[in-house]
Each structure stands twice: as C-alpha cells, then as structure tokens.
Amino acid sequence: MDGYSKIKEFCVTCATFQDFAGHGASERLKVEQIFFMKDFITLIKRFLRPYKHLAVWNLLFNIFSGFLNVFTFALISPIIKILFNVDNNHYKYMPIDTSSISGLTSTLKNDFFWYLSDMMQRYSAGTVLLMLGIILASMTVFRAVAMFLSGYTISLLRTYVVRDIRKKINDKILSLPLKFFSNERKGDIIARMTGDVSEVENSVMSSLDMVTKNPVLILIYLGSLLYISWQLTVFVLILLPISGYIMGKVGKSLKKQSVDAQNHWGLLISQIEETLSGLRIIFAFNAQDKIEKRFNDSNDTLRQMLNKVAARQQLAHPMSELLGTITLVLVLWFGGVLILDMHTGLDASQFIVYLTIFYMIINPAKDLSKSAYAIQKGMASVERIDMILTAENDILEPAQPKKLTFNEGITYRNVNFKYDKQWVLDNINITIPKGKKVALVGQSGSGKSTLADLLPRFYDVEEGGIYIDGVNIKDVTTTDLRSLMGNVNQEAILFNDTFFNNISFGVENATMEQVVEAAKVANAHDFILASEKGYDTSIGDRGSKLSGGQRQRISIARAILKNPQILILDEATSALDTESEKLVQDALENLTKNRTTLVIAHRLSTIKDADMIYVMNEARVVEQGNHDELYELNGYYRRLCDMQQF
C-alpha cells in the first residue's frame, strides 16, 4: 500500500483512542470503556503471570526493532542530499557533547555528516552511497531478526495462554456440582468451551502482539517525529483525532452486539445438540418441520446480528478514504508552509524522512485500532467463559478432613433437601447397615434418586446430615468418600472408547486379567470376545454399537472391577427387555454379594430379597420393612405390588 492510501486509512486508527477518551460521549459510555480496558488488563494479568519472561523478551525485541526502523529510514536524508547535491553546509568535526540530550544528538548528527563529507572528498559520492547502502542492508538484517524473535515470543505466549484457558475451563467443569449443569443448557456450555474460547484466541490473544508491540513502536516513531518537527507533529496530533472522532461513532455498540451474537450462538448450538439427541422422537412424531422452523428462525436471527456487526466494521474503510484524503491535503499544505518558512529548520529532505516515519507509524496505529475492536468483541466471549470460571462450588471440602472408615453402616438423620423452592426430601431417617441390601421404592418424583445422589455428595443436604460410622460425610474429602462407592445407573454412561478402557475406567493400572475377570462376572465376556477386536473394540458414542443390556453389563463390569464397599444401583434394569434383564440381574447378584447395597427399584420383583425396603411417597418415607412385612401391611407398598402384577 502506498503512503497516500496509508494516510487516508490512518484516520480510522484515531477512532479507538478518541472513543476510549470519551470526548463528547455520555458518562455511561465512559464508564463502560474504562471497565472494558480494566477487564482486558485483568485478563492479561490473570493468564500472563506464569510467562512474564516471554513478555519481557517480547518488549525488548520490539524496542530494538523500533529503533532500528527509525535509524534505517533516517539514512534517507543523507542519501537524498548526496544524490541531489542539495546540502551546501560545511561541516567541521565537533567533540561529543554529553551535557544534554539535545547537545548529544546535535553533535552526533554534525559529526556523521562531517564524516560523509570527508569521505566524499577523499573518495567519491558513489562510494559513500555504497557504504550507506551496506549500513542500510545490515540494519535491515538486524531488524528482521528482531521482528522474528518478537513474533516468535508472542506466539509462544499466545499458545500458552489459550492452552491455560482451555485447561481452566475443563478443570472448572470437573469441579462444579451437578446442580450447576442442571441449570445450564449443555449445548451452551459446549459453545463456551469451543466457540467462545476460539473467539478469545482469535480476538483477544491474537491482539496481544498488536497491544504489546504497537504502543512501543508508536512511542518511538512519535518521538522521532517530534524531534524532526514538533510544529508539524502537533498539527497532526490535533488534526487526526478530529477525523478519528467521527470514526469512533461507528464502533460504540460493537461489543454489545457481539455479546448478543455470542449468546445466540450458544442457543443455536443447544438446539443442534437437542436435535441430535432427540432424532428418534422427532421422527416418531413427524416433527421435522417444527424443528426445521425453530432452527431456521434462530439461524436467521443470528445472521441478522452478525450482519449488523459486519456493517459497522465495513463502514470504516470508505469513511477513512474520505477523511484520509482531507487529512493528507492538510498535512502536505502545513508541511509546505514550514519548508518555505526558512526559520523552522525543516528542509525538503527532512520532510521526506518525516513522511516516511509517519507512514511507518500508520500500520502499528491502525493495527492497534483493529486490535481494540477485536478485543471488544473477544471480551464478550470472555464474559461468557467467566460465567463458568467464576461459578461457585457449594460442595466444599473440609478444612481439616476426618479419617473415613466403614465398619458399621450409613445413617440418614433428619435429611431435608430442595432443588429450588419445593422440598424434594422431607425429614428422611433411614439406616443402611454394612453388608446389607437396602431398597428404595415409590412413585416417580418421590425423591428416591435424590436420596441416592446425596450419599456421594453430588448434592449437599439442606438440613440434617448423612453419617458413615458416625462421621458426617461433609467432614471427609469427596475423594475419600467416593472411593468407597460404585454406581450402576438406569442409563449406562459409557465413553467412546474400547471395552477395556470403559471397564477399567476409574481404576489405575488395571491388567487385562482383572478386566476379563470382571467382564465374566458381569456376563459380558462372551459378547466382547465376539466383537471385531475383542477388548480393543471401540463401542461408539455412549456405547451406540451395543444393545441396552450389553451397555448395562459393561457398566456392571466397571463397578465390579472397582470393587467398592458401597454400591448404588439406580433402577439398573428398568429399561431392559426380559431376556436382557435376566442376564443383567444375574450380573447384579454377583456384584452385590457380601456388599453394602442401596437399590432404587422400579420393578419390585428385583428387590424381594432386600434386607430392608423404604417406601417413599411425596418426599417422605411412608413405610419400611422387608417384602413380606410390607406386603402383609396392606398399605402403599401392597398397592404398588398389585399394580405391577396387574
């Protein structure tokens, strides 16, 4: 791009500085801009702290590159004077004056031109030009090396920071309680981990180079411009912000529109995730048109939002064309006036050097402006990511954890719990002796699964407490607590991995012999061997390559390998056909032998042998006893049995 076009586009760079300064803007906008910059600085401090050494090296390389740029183009002035023979001054050698900066620069400049004049007299102008060309080429090599090292260090810094952000999100998700995810859309969380992190990488982190390098270059170049002609520089600094203020009006609402677009993108991802998960129901109810319309409406709304953001970005170029042309004319006019006025000290060759350095300041200033807009857009994604990173975990670890033993049993004492406002559990008191099988039965929504989820502290009780051998489970670490337990749920939760890795999940350094033995006990060994690669066969997303009974038996094998002291079975056979249920039930009997078991049962025939059955209705335990006792009681449990027999 030529200098003319650069000056025309330079006007847009002033928009950012003018916008941040808040000239003519409302007080609300000023506050928003201050907090925007504060948030950005806070973000950088949060993630750059471990890599301060890279930031320092990057700064040093940028300073070195900036000064080399100035010195390189400063050679233009003597080259022009030699080529056109316009310098009539007679230079004499002067001792270096170190008493002041102005004296130092003045004597250095004088001695440099004296040396060139002396060389021209002793040799020729062509020899001096060759020497200056060699110096120019050498400085360009050093500048290229400095620019490479600057770019390389900032690339390392950016990749480290983005990696840390992804890690922090993943670690935070693994540390948050289930309550957080029950209140959030799964698709929106995925969008934050993917789209928003990518936006931060592309906008905020990619702008690090511009933010760290460009201010340094701008200061160096601006200092050089002031040294050459402070009058012309003051004129430019007054003129450009006026043009930039007009451009600043274009981008004031960019951040808000970006936030809305990112939020709507999360909604769109949620809809896609729901569609993929519910295809069977969509086809069964012929709801393709309804889902298609819902997606198209959201997709079109997102398109309109993105168009508004793009329109404001694209408006900058044509406006800068007009404003830049006017600015160029005024700069040339004022520079010409200073040259014609013999008392300003500015000659034609210096004016050309001035324009050259002025062109050099345009790119970093323009990049800084672009980075400011990019950062505004990226900070919208940072806000969404921080909704995860700043989420509070109400499952607190004890400051001084107690040692956990399991020799007697588990006791629920006056337990109350609610998800929102309505109580899900109301004054629950139950006992699970060690080595016994205890079952929970009742209608859907009576609180059975919630009661089981409180034991491993997936949620914390609101009132009352749960005790193991007389120790409140809140007084021990969740790691120690959950190491006692194994889970087999109604929906077998498996991973897109091999049979071996799914069975050995949660058990470090499990051997093939141990995995095979667990699979045999779970009645899973035969169908695993019949698969393509045996235990190294991938089972697909959530075990999609397996039947329901096979998935459940893999889940049971996983629990068998862990060999937990306490086993939680949450309606493990309710979703199976009769043949699969028989195989799974046999596997469960092998699993529950001589083990403390809490069973949530839908089919009452599976818990006839339970040592104790607690019957729940509307958040309360209404009956308790073994099967025969409860059946003879002719109460709520008897009615449940009769309905299932019918």
Secondary structure, 3 states (H helix, E strand, C coil): CCHHHHHHHHHHHHHHHHHHHCCCCCHHHHHHHHHHHHHHHHHHHHHHHHHHHHHHHHHHHHHHHHHHHHHHHHCHHHHHHHHHCCCCCCCCCCCCCCCCHHHHHHHHHHHHHHHHHHHHHHCCHHHHHHHHHHHHHHHHHHHHHHHHHHHHHHHHHHHHHHHHHHHHHHHHHHHCCHHHHHCCCHHHHHHHHHHHHHHHHHHHHCCHHHHHHHHHHHHHHHHHHHHHCHHHHHHHHHHHHHHHHHHHHHHCCHHHHHHHHHHHHHHHHHHHHHHHHCHHHHHHCCCHHHHHHHHHHHHHHHHHHHHHHHHHHHCHHHHHHHHHHHHHHHHHHHHHHHHHCCCCCCCHHHHHHHHHHHHHHHHHHHHHHHHHHHHHHHHHHHHHHHHHHCCCCCCCCCCCCCCCCCCCEEEEEEEEEECCCCEEEEEEEEEEECCCEEEEEECCCCCHHHHHHHCCCCCCCCEEEEEECCEEHHHCCHHHHHHCEEEECCCCCCCCCEHHHHHCCCCCCCCHHHHHHHHHHCCCHHHHHCCCCHHHCECCHHHCCCCHHHHHHHHHHHHHHHCCCEEEEECCCCCCCHHHHHHHHHHHHHHHCCCEEEEECCCHHHHCCCCEEEEEECCEEEEEECHHHHHHHCCHHHHHHHHHHC
